[in-house]
Amino acid sequence: MNFDVFGPYYFPTKTIIKHDHVKAVRNEIAESEASHVLSTAPGCYVFGVKSSGAKRVIPWYVGKAERQPMIKEATNAQHLQLYNEIFDEYKNGHPALYFLPSTTPKGKPTALANAGGSKPAIDFLEDWLIATCLKTNADLWNVKKTRMLRDLYVRGIFNPSAGDLNTAAASLKKCIGA
């Protein structure tokens, strides 16, 4: 259950992401040391946008690929349309992808899941990434697996409101490192 991290890989555009921009990212990956892993491994990916002048990429969508390589899943036509809908909200920014491939302890890509199969570690990582990205960006475009994360409330700890931290909640928050 090892995952590596690669990116950000920026699409070379400031307006709309086209197939030529996807080819440019795929070529950049093909020429990198990550080529073999990203072209064959299952795993998770995060699409985000770095606004001009910003210090970091803001996450907007988290996805997973279990039965095909991440690069293929993350750059298919359906996701490209989704990314463009997200990116359309920006007047000036840099769209990017991060990849988290499933690897062996020695860094080699793990096998893809068989038809109808799944990879529990990838599914868990996707859930965790969605939860973490929601903390950073409440407008994350993921719909599946987010209802509970958006609606669950634990006083002073999970989705807290200003001023609702009582003594017990403060103690628990300190206890669990939240």
Buried (B, 14 or more C-beta within 10 A) or exposed (E): EEBBEBBBBBBBBEEEBBEEBBEBBBEBBBEEEBBBBBBBBBBBBBBBBBBEEEEEBBBBBBBBBBBEBBBEBBBBEEBBEBBBEBBEEBEEBBBBBBBBBBBEEEEEBBEBBEEEEEBEBBBEBBBEBBBEBBEEBEEBBBEEEBEEBEEEEEBBBEBBEEEEBEEEBEEBBEEEEE
